[in-house]
Amino acid sequence: MERFLAGYAAQAYALLRIIIGLLFFCHGAQKVFALLGGIGGAPVPLASLFGVAGVLELILGALVIVGWLAGYATFLASG
């Protein structure tokens, strides 16, 4: 089984990176733009802690989706 899956390692990592990036991006869009349900149906103020977290999730999620500086973006997003 491991020999069969080893040929698809690059595609599996890319799919995982795209899915994780989309999750971060959608979570940031939920906070900043009140999309997908939002918090209380209204966007949070950008000067608040939730606003800063939402902007970071938007930017870092987009970087992870595209794959540009993905290692650094995921490290920042994890902390």
N, C-alpha and C positions, 0 to 999 in steps of 0.2 A: 504494500500500500504506500509506503514512504517513497519508494522508487517512482511510483506513478504520480504522486502529488508533487514531487520535487521539480518536475517540468513546468508546473504551474505556479511556482512560488512568486514570481514577479507579478503575475496577474492577480494573485490572491492578496499580496501586499498593496497593490494599487487599488483594488476594490475596497479593502479595509480602510485605507487612507481616505478615499473619497467618501465613504459612508460616515466615518468619524468627523470629517470636515463638514459634511452636510448637517450633521447633528449639532455641531458647534455653531454653524452659521444660522440655522433655524432657531436655536435657543437665543442667540444674540438678536435676531430679528424680532423675536417674541418680546424681548425687553425694550428694544429701542423704538421699534415701529408699531408695537402692539398687534403684530400679525400672529396668526395661529392661536388666538385666544388671549394673548397678552396678560399682563398683570392688572387685574381690575378693569380691563377694557380700555385703558389709556396708556400711552407711552410714559415711561418713567423719565424724570428729569436727568439730563446728561451729566449734571454736576453731582449727582448722587452716586453712592457706591454701586447701586444696581445699574446706573447709566454707564459708568466706566466699565463695569464688567460686561455689559451688553456690547459696547463698542469694541472692546478687546475680543470678544467672542466672534463678532462679525469679521473683523480684520484677520484674526488668526485662523478662523474657520475657512475663509477664502484662500488664505495662503496654503493651508493644508490641502484643500480641494485641488488647487492648481499644482501643488507639489513644489512650489518655489520656497526655499528655506523651510521645508516642512519639519525638519528635525528641530530647528530652533523654535519654530512656531508651536510645535507640540510641547516642547519643554516649557515655554512661557504659559501656554494654556493649561498645563497640568498644575501650575503653582498658583 
